[in-house]
């Protein structure tokens, strides 16, 4: 269920966290399942305002093992409230992982079908669900949302089952009419399919009330129990009593799920490019994705073209469909200094936002980089919804490693556990640490105490911590405070709200998480980080980039403990995925990749992340640059000549003689593309404007330069060989500058 493993240490209950190799076993108790009820008659447990007919009571029961959190308010905009919670449910229940065909499940189904052929429907269903519980207990299980009641409103956080989507919904106080002061805090709520079906029935003409609490602020289930009156009378008095209905949930939460959740939350604070769209642009993207199915073997990326002081352009591959804002007053031009073409993956996940589009006033997209998480923030009246696509799935170890290196060094112990001294081992670890580590934990502890009082942004935190007397030995700066914030977020203590740029103190668990369990994916990754930290572990490292095929990486990995050197090779294809992996270690030779990735391949992948082609030696310099440009295409309806009349389609692209003639590099300028194509434009009587993308692949391999141009299915090649690698490098840089002067943008993700 949820990663809230807050347990009351004072109470002697059986609710405890059991760590194992697969995850954390957690037990979550709720007073009752979250529900939506209609009250059409008076009841002693409800106030007079709540007993009107046609009143929808949304009762979200909080976890009993955590501190009490209460919220009661009348919803002013029921449709916004309904659609935002439904979108949240779509995210938490989504699973976009590829599932290959497995005939074994079908065989079992056919056997069970034959065995149940003579049984009635009820008995057959019971047999099926019994089999499903024994073989796949997580088939219908979703991870409960984390909820926080704070001064600005109510916030929900969810993470999808496939570890590919993160959503943060905040319903501000503007959407509620509160009659009582809420109890602030963090907890989790029971979020089931029954609640989803009830939320779907909310309508605008009905009054909707939201209640959050251990017993949902008095909205517990009541049943009438007859009690005998005094001995002199034979009458009975009906006394309402609370129905005891404790819902216990015990589930093994994967550690990778918790780790990915903490990292995606942390990544939102890293440097990023932000663009602004209007809702109709996002609607057009979703419409085109719905009308065009993915093509097997073709690119499935979402290209975002950014040019300084111009409106962003979204391109859908492989159809080259461009989407721009149609209401330019609501869209802001890109404020960056350099043109970029960034590719995002997982575009089908954007369909989870379709419920919120009718209520959205503005859309902003924050992009970390090529294939990295992208954050889509939708703002409307009374709500803001932040949706993150991580760019990697549960099985994509290559891309997740690339993402890990963006974040600072992962903490190996929890700050609260070390400072509060919850265990003797934590105290011993804290006392044995160096002064720098103590200063870091002291600064983070002071920062957390500051955020406990009120949420703050980065500027206010820097001012507040600079004036704190307990941090005189630590230089407080923007970078230092941001490092503390990242560390606190990775430990599950701080939540960053991208829409308001505020930091909230939100402990993910009442019992601090054991960070040693989440520092690495597995033992092989831990050993790989240890290997790349050694001076002579990675030897003869080489990188070769081949246009349209990917990057080939190879190195000799020396392991001192084994007294052996292993040769490892990786082939990275599109989307930075590993298309081929080889290693000479015994694990790979015996099991290939069926028992997981070996330490040496992970170390090779991490070494490639630290590779900088500009600092490589000239005698082994390999690199590939991909430049692209959108060019207009005119479909001529009619083309006339003196001899006869014929129908013809002509694409206005850069002519091969213009693009590929690169021998005269010293010339300052050349005829423009528009002048060369004026004759083609004049021939068309009537035309419709479209665009296609022209790709230029510039590859240098030692003394050889290869230039490949592709436009659709057409491609041309040109090769240059030089006497010295230095000459090839100079010519290579001149080629790049030449194409950039023609309007081409570097595309690092192809």
ZAMARGU-4260 file (C-alpha; in steps of 0.2 Angstrom, whole numbers, plus 5000, padded with zeros to 4 digits):
<rodrens>
0) 5000/5000/5000 | 5007/5017/5005 | 5025/5019/5011 | 5018/5027/5027 | 5025/5015/5040
5) 5022/5027/5054 | 5019/5016/5069 | 5016/5021/5087 | 5031/5015/5097 | 5022/5017/5113
10) 5007/5005/5109 | 5011/4987/5110 | 5003/4981/5093 | 5008/4969/5080 | 5010/4983/5067
15) 5028/4984/5063 | 5039/4985/5048 | 5048/4969/5042 | 5063/4972/5031 | 5066/4958/5018
20) 5075/4956/5002 | 5061/4961/4991 | 5054/4976/5001 | 5046/4983/5017 | 5031/4973/5024
25) 5019/4986/5031 | 5003/4985/5040 | 4991/5000/5038 | 4975/5001/5049 | 4960/5012/5045
30) 4944/5014/5055 | 4934/5010/5039 | 4935/5010/5021 | 4935/5028/5013 | 4918/5030/5006
35) 4905/5042/4999 | 4888/5042/5007 | 4872/5052/5005 | 4862/5057/5021 | 4844/5061/5018
40) 4838/5061/5036 | 4843/5068/5053 | 4856/5059/5063 | 4863/5063/5080 | 4881/5060/5074
45) 4879/5074/5060 | 4877/5092/5062 | 4861/5101/5056 | 4870/5108/5040 | 4875/5090/5035
50) 4857/5083/5036 | 4850/5091/5020 | 4845/5080/5006 | 4856/5076/4991 | 4872/5079/5001
55) 4887/5070/4996 | 4899/5066/5010 | 4917/5061/5005 | 4924/5052/5020 | 4943/5049/5018
60) 4948/5038/5033 | 4966/5042/5039 | 4978/5029/5045 | 4976/5025/5064 | 4994/5023/5067
65) 4999/5041/5063 | 4995/5057/5072 | 4977/5063/5070 | 4974/5074/5055 | 4957/5082/5053
70) 4949/5092/5039 | 4931/5097/5036 | 4925/5108/5022 | 4911/5111/5010 | 4916/5110/4992
75) 4912/5125/4981 | 4917/5117/4964 | 4911/5099/4965 | 4916/5096/4947 | 4934/5102/4949
80) 4935/5092/4965 | 4928/5076/4956 | 4939/5077/4941 | 4955/5081/4951 | 4953/5066/4962
85) 4949/5055/4947 | 4964/5060/4938 | 4974/5056/4954 | 4967/5039/4954 | 4971/5036/4936
90) 4989/5040/4940 | 4991/5029/4955 | 4983/5014/4946 | 4992/5016/4930 | 5004/5003/4924
95) 5013/5006/4907 | 5025/4992/4908 | 5027/4981/4893 | 5019/4964/4897 | 5025/4950/4884
100) 5013/4936/4879 | 5013/4922/4892 | 5004/4906/4887 | 5006/4899/4905 | 4992/4910/4912
105) 4981/4906/4898 | 4984/4887/4900 | 4980/4889/4919 | 4964/4898/4914 | 4958/4885/4902
110) 4962/4871/4915 | 4952/4881/4928 | 4938/4884/4915 | 4936/4866/4912 | 4936/4862/4930
115) 4923/4875/4934 | 4912/4871/4919 | 4899/4861/4930 | 4899/4874/4944 | 4887/4889/4946
120) 4893/4907/4943 | 4896/4911/4961 | 4907/4896/4964 | 4917/4899/4949 | 4920/4917/4953
125) 4926/4912/4971 | 4938/4899/4964 | 4945/4912/4952 | 4948/4925/4965 | 4956/4912/4977
130) 4968/4907/4963 | 4972/4925/4959 | 4975/4929/4978 | 4987/4914/4979 | 4996/4918/4962
135) 4995/4937/4960 | 4990/4945/4976 | 4995/4963/4969 | 4984/4962/4954 | 4971/4974/4960
140) 4982/4982/4973 | 4986/5001/4972 | 4997/5011/4983 | 4987/5023/4995 | 4990/5041/4992
145) 5000/5052/5005 | 4990/5066/5011 | 4995/5082/5020 | 4983/5095/5027 | 4993/5112/5028
150) 4989/5130/5029 | 4986/5132/5010 | 4974/5118/5008 | 4975/5099/5006 | 4989/5090/4996
155) 4989/5072/4989 | 5004/5063/4982 | 5004/5047/4973 | 5016/5036/4963 | 5011/5024/4950
160) 5013/5005/4950 | 5026/5005/4936 | 5036/5018/4945 | 5034/5029/4929 | 5022/5043/4935
165) 5021/5054/4950 | 5007/5066/4954 | 5005/5080/4967 | 4987/5087/4968 | 4984/5102/4979
170) 4966/5108/4983 | 4968/5126/4989 | 4957/5134/5003 | 4949/5143/4988 | 4939/5128/4984
175) 4932/5125/5001 | 4921/5133/5014 | 4928/5128/5031 | 4917/5129/5046 | 4931/5122/5058
180) 4949/5124/5060 | 4958/5109/5052 | 4971/5099/5061 | 4987/5100/5051 | 4998/5085/5048
185) 5003/5071/5036 | 4995/5054/5035 | 4989/5042/5022 | 4971/5038/5016 | 4962/5022/5010
190) 4960/5024/4991 | 4950/5010/4984 | 4940/5006/4968 | 4924/5008/4978 | 4929/5026/4982
195) 4933/5029/4964 | 4916/5023/4959 | 4908/5034/4972 | 4918/5050/4966 | 4912/5047/4948
200) 4894/5050/4954 | 4898/5067/4961 | 4887/5080/4952 | 4887/5099/4952 | 4869/5101/4958
205) 4873/5091/4974 | 4881/5098/4989 | 4898/5090/4992 | 4907/5089/5009 | 4925/5083/5012
210) 4929/5075/5028 | 4947/5068/5033 | 4951/5060/5049 | 4953/5044/5059 | 4934/5043/5060
215) 4931/5055/5046 | 4925/5069/5058 | 4910/5059/5065 | 4905/5052/5049 | 4908/5034/5055
220) 4895/5020/5051 | 4882/5019/5064 | 4870/5005/5068 | 4856/5004/5080 | 4857/4992/5094
225) 4842/4989/5106 | 4846/4992/5124 | 4834/4988/5138 | 4828/5002/5149 | 4826/5003/5168
230) 4820/4987/5177 | 4802/4994/5180 | 4799/4996/5161 | 4798/4984/5147 | 4801/4996/5133
235) 4817/4997/5124 | 4827/5012/5119 | 4837/5013/5102 | 4854/5020/5106 | 4866/5023/5091
240) 4883/5015/5094 | 4899/5016/5083 | 4901/5001/5072 | 4919/4994/5075 | 4926/4991/5058
245) 4945/4991/5058 | 4952/4989/5040 | 4969/4980/5041 | 4981/4981/5026 | 4997/4972/5025
250) 5008/4972/5010 | 5026/4970/5005 | 5030/4987/4997 | 5045/4986/4985 | 5060/4996/4990
255) 5063/5001/4972 | 5046/5010/4973 | 5050/5020/4988 | 5067/5024/4981 | 5060/5030/4965
260) 5047/5040/4974 | 5060/5049/4984 | 5071/5053/4969 | 5058/5060/4958 | 5052/5072/4972
265) 5070/5077/4974 | 5073/5079/4955 | 5060/5093/4954 | 5073/5105/4963 | 5087/5103/4950
270) 5090/5116/4936 | 5078/5115/4922 | 5071/5123/4907 | 5053/5129/4909 | 5041/5133/4895
275) 5023/5139/4896 | 5008/5132/4886 | 4990/5135/4885 | 4978/5121/4888 | 4973/5119/4870
280) 4991/5115/4865 | 4991/5100/4877 | 4974/5095/4871 | 4980/5095/4853 | 4995/5084/4858
285) 4983/5072/4867 | 4971/5072/4852 | 4985/5068/4840 | 4992/5054/4851 | 4974/5047/4851
290) 4972/5048/4832 | 4990/5041/4828 | 4995/5024/4835 | 5013/5020/4839 | 5022/5011/4824
295) 5033/4997/4829 | 5051/5000/4826 | 5049/5019/4824 | 5053/5033/4836 | 5040/5037/4849
300) 5047/5052/4857 | 5040/5069/4860 | 5052/5083/4854 | 5051/5100/4861 | 5059/5113/4850
305) 5065/5128/4860 | 5072/5144/4851 | 5076/5160/4861 | 5061/5172/4861 | 5050/5161/4851
310) 5035/5150/4856 | 5039/5132/4860 | 5035/5119/4846 | 5030/5101/4851 | 5034/5088/4838
315) 5027/5070/4838 | 5038/5057/4831 | 5038/5048/4819 | 5024/5058/4811 | 5033/5075/4812
320) 5016/5082/4818 | 5019/5100/4825 | 5009/5107/4839 | 5010/5125/4844 | 4999/5137/4854
325) 4983/5143/4846 | 4980/5156/4859 | 4997/5165/4859 | 4992/5177/4873 | 4992/5164/4886
330) 5009/5156/4880 | 5025/5164/4884 | 5041/5163/4873 | 5056/5153/4878 | 5067/5164/4889
335) 5083/5153/4887 | 5099/5159/4878 | 5102/5144/4867 | 5092/5134/4855 | 5088/5116/4860
340) 5079/5101/4854 | 5074/5090/4869 | 5066/5073/4867 | 5055/5066/4880 | 5048/5048/4882
345) 5033/5040/4890 | 5021/5052/4880 | 5006/5040/4882 | 5006/5044/4900 | 5000/5062/4896
350) 4983/5055/4893 | 4981/5053/4912 | 4979/5072/4912 | 4963/5073/4901 | 4951/5074/4915
355) 4959/5091/4921 | 4960/5100/4904 | 4942/5107/4905 | 4946/5116/4922 | 4964/5121/4917
360) 4969/5139/4915 | 4988/5137/4911 | 5001/5123/4908 | 5019/5124/4912 | 5032/5111/4908
365) 5049/5109/4917 | 5062/5099/4908 | 5078/5092/4916 | 5086/5086/4901 | 5086/5073/4887
370) 5076/5058/4893 | 5075/5064/4911 | 5059/5067/4921 | 5048/5081/4915 | 5035/5090/4926
375) 5019/5096/4919 | 5010/5108/4930 | 4992/5112/4927 | 4984/5127/4936 | 4966/5131/4938
380) 4954/5139/4950 | 4956/5131/4967 | 4969/5118/4962 | 4986/5114/4954 | 4991/5097/4948
385) 5009/5093/4945 | 5012/5077/4935 | 5030/5070/4932 | 5035/5057/4919 | 5051/5049/4925
390) 5057/5044/4908 | 5061/5026/4914 | 5052/5011/4920 | 5055/4998/4933 | 5066/4987/4922
395) 5076/5001/4913 | 5091/5000/4924 | 5102/5010/4911 | 5091/5026/4911 | 5089/5025/4930
400) 5107/5025/4933 | 5109/5041/4922 | 5095/5049/4933 | 5104/5044/4949 | 5119/5054/4945
405) 5110/5070/4943 | 5106/5070/4961 | 5119/5074/4975 | 5127/5060/4985 | 5113/5050/4993
410) 5112/5050/5012 | 5116/5033/5020 | 5107/5037/5036 | 5092/5047/5041 | 5095/5064/5049
415) 5080/5063/5062 | 5086/5045/5067 | 5104/5052/5070 | 5099/5068/5079 | 5085/5061/5090
420) 5095/5046/5095 | 5081/5033/5091 | 5094/5019/5093 | 5111/5016/5100 | 5118/5011/5083
425) 5112/5028/5076 | 5121/5037/5091 | 5137/5027/5088 | 5136/5031/5069 | 5134/5050/5073
430) 5148/5051/5085 | 5160/5042/5074 | 5156/5054/5059 | 5167/5068/5054 | 5164/5086/5058
435) 5158/5090/5040 | 5145/5077/5042 | 5139/5083/5059 | 5138/5101/5052 | 5127/5095/5037
440) 5115/5085/5049 | 5115/5100/5061 | 5110/5112/5046 | 5097/5100/5040 | 5089/5098/5057
445) 5088/5117/5059 | 5081/5119/5042 | 5067/5106/5046 | 5063/5115/5062 | 5061/5131/5052
450) 5049/5122/5039 | 5039/5115/5054 | 5032/5132/5058 | 5028/5137/5040 | 5031/5132/5022
455) 5045/5144/5014 | 5054/5146/4998 | 5072/5146/4995 | 5075/5164/4997 | 5066/5165/5014
460) 5075/5150/5020 | 5092/5157/5016 | 5088/5173/5026 | 5081/5163/5040 | 5095/5151/5042
465) 5108/5165/5040 | 5101/5174/5055 | 5101/5157/5066 | 5114/5158/5079 | 5116/5139/5079
470) 5123/5139/5062 | 5138/5151/5064 | 5151/5137/5060 | 5142/5133/5043 | 5143/5145/5029
475) 5124/5147/5024 | 5122/5150/5005 | 5110/5146/4992 | 5119/5131/4986 | 5122/5125/5004
480) 5103/5127/5008 | 5098/5119/4992 | 5110/5104/4996 | 5101/5102/5013 | 5084/5103/5005
485) 5089/5089/4992 | 5096/5078/5006 | 5080/5081/5016 | 5069/5077/5001 | 5078/5061/4998
490) 5076/5056/5016 | 5057/5058/5014 | 5056/5073/5026 | 5053/5088/5014 | 5041/5090/5000
495) 5044/5102/4986 | 5028/5110/4978 | 5033/5115/4960 | 5017/5126/4957 | 5021/5137/4972
500) 5040/5134/4973 | 5037/5131/4992 | 5045/5118/5003 | 5034/5109/5015 | 5039/5099/5030
505) 5031/5082/5026 | 5038/5067/5035 | 5035/5052/5024 | 5035/5041/5039 | 5034/5043/5058
510) 5048/5031/5060 | 5062/5037/5050 | 5067/5027/5035 | 5082/5017/5035 | 5092/5025/5021
515) 5105/5011/5020 | 5091/5001/5011 | 5087/5014/4998 | 5105/5020/4994 | 5107/5008/4980
520) 5096/4997/4969 | 5105/4981/4973 | 5122/4975/4979 | 5129/4975/4962 | 5126/4993/4960
525) 5134/4997/4977 | 5150/4987/4971 | 5150/4997/4954 | 5150/5014/4963 | 5165/5007/4973
530) 5174/5002/4958 | 5172/5018/4948 | 5179/5027/4964 | 5195/5018/4962 | 5209/5026/4952
535) 5214/5010/4941 | 5198/5001/4941 | 5192/5006/4923 | 5205/5004/4910 | 5206/5007/4891
540) 5189/5016/4891 | 5183/5019/4873 | 5167/5027/4866 | 5162/5025/4848 | 5147/5033/4841
545) 5139/5027/4825 | 5125/5038/4817 | 5108/5030/4818 | 5114/5015/4827 | 5119/5022/4844
550) 5135/5022/4855 | 5147/5008/4858 | 5156/5008/4875 | 5170/4996/4880 | 5182/4995/4894
555) 5193/4984/4905 | 5187/4983/4923 | 5200/4978/4935 | 5194/4970/4951 | 5207/4970/4965
560) 5198/4957/4975 | 5197/4944/4961 | 5214/4949/4954 | 5207/4949/4937 | 5202/4961/4923
565) 5185/4959/4914 | 5182/4966/4897 | 5164/4974/4896 | 5155/4981/4881 | 5138/4990/4880
570) 5128/4996/4865 | 5117/5010/4869 | 5103/5013/4856 | 5088/5025/4855 | 5082/5032/4872
575) 5099/5028/4880 | 5093/5010/4882 | 5105/4995/4881 | 5103/4985/4865 | 5118/4974/4868
580) 5128/4969/4883 | 5143/4958/4885 | 5155/4954/4899 | 5169/4941/4902 | 5165/4939/4920
585) 5158/4922/4926 | 5141/4928/4930 | 5138/4934/4913 | 5146/4919/4904 | 5135/4907/4915
590) 5118/4916/4916 | 5119/4931/4904 | 5107/4944/4910 | 5094/4932/4917 | 5101/4934/4935
595) 5103/4953/4934 | 5116/4965/4927 | 5134/4961/4934 | 5144/4974/4943 | 5156/4977/4929
600) 5142/4982/4916 | 5135/4994/4929 | 5152/5002/4932 | 5155/5004/4913 | 5138/5013/4912
605) 5142/5024/4926 | 5159/5028/4918 | 5151/5033/4902 | 5140/5046/4912 | 5156/5054/4918
610) 5163/5054/4900 | 5167/5071/4892 | 5171/5070/4874 | 5179/5087/4874 | 5192/5082/4886
615) 5196/5066/4877 | 5213/5064/4868 | 5214/5068/4849 | 5220/5051/4844 | 5204/5042/4851
620) 5192/5056/4849 | 5175/5049/4844 | 5159/5059/4844 | 5142/5061/4834 | 5131/5076/4833
625) 5114/5076/4827 | 5107/5092/4820 | 5089/5094/4814 | 5078/5107/4807 | 5060/5108/4802
630) 5057/5112/4784 | 5041/5116/4775 | 5033/5104/4763 | 5021/5109/4750 | 5009/5097/4742
635) 5006/5105/4725 | 4988/5102/4719 | 4992/5106/4701 | 5008/5108/4692 | 5007/5115/4674
640) 5020/5114/4660 | 5020/5120/4641 | 5018/5101/4635 | 5005/5094/4647 | 4997/5095/4664
645) 5003/5083/4678 | 5000/5081/4696 | 5015/5082/4707 | 5021/5083/4725 | 5036/5093/4729
650) 5045/5094/4746 | 5055/5110/4749 | 5070/5103/4758 | 5089/5108/4757 | 5095/5103/4741
655) 5109/5090/4742 | 5122/5100/4732 | 5119/5114/4745 | 5119/5104/4761 | 5133/5092/4756
660) 5145/5103/4747 | 5156/5106/4762 | 5173/5107/4754 | 5174/5126/4754 | 5173/5129/4773
665) 5182/5145/4773 | 5168/5154/4763 | 5159/5166/4775 | 5142/5164/4768 | 5132/5154/4755
670) 5116/5157/4746 | 5101/5155/4757 | 5089/5141/4756 | 5075/5152/4753 | 5082/5159/4738
675) 5087/5142/4731 | 5069/5137/4732 | 5059/5152/4726 | 5057/5143/4709 | 5049/5128/4717
680) 5037/5139/4726 | 5032/5149/4711 | 5027/5133/4702 | 5013/5128/4714 | 4996/5135/4710
685) 4988/5130/4726 | 4997/5122/4741 | 4994/5117/4759 | 5008/5120/4772 | 5016/5105/4781
690) 5033/5102/4789 | 5045/5088/4789 | 5061/5086/4799 | 5078/5085/4791 | 5092/5076/4801
695) 5110/5079/4799 | 5122/5066/4807 | 5140/5072/4809 | 5151/5058/4815 | 5170/5059/4818
700) 5180/5044/4821 | 5199/5047/4823 | 5203/5054/4806 | 5187/5051/4797 | 5171/5062/4796
705) 5155/5056/4790 | 5140/5067/4786 | 5123/5059/4783 | 5107/5068/4779 | 5090/5060/4780
710) 5073/5068/4776 | 5059/5055/4777 | 5065/5040/4768 | 5078/5049/4758 | 5096/5049/4764
715) 5113/5055/4757 | 5131/5051/4764 | 5147/5060/4762 | 5164/5055/4769 | 5180/5065/4773
720) 5197/5058/4778 | 5211/5069/4785 | 5230/5066/4788 | 5229/5070/4806 | 5216/5069/4820
725) 5218/5087/4824 | 5213/5092/4807 | 5198/5081/4807 | 5193/5089/4824 | 5194/5107/4817
730) 5184/5102/4802 | 5171/5094/4812 | 5168/5109/4823 | 5167/5120/4807 | 5154/5108/4800
735) 5144/5110/4816 | 5145/5129/4816 | 5140/5129/4797 | 5124/5120/4800 | 5119/5129/4815
740) 5121/5145/4805 | 5108/5138/4793 | 5096/5136/4807 | 5099/5118/4813 | 5097/5114/4831
745) 5107/5101/4840 | 5097/5086/4844 | 5106/5075/4858 | 5092/5062/4860 | 5092/5054/4843
</rodrens>
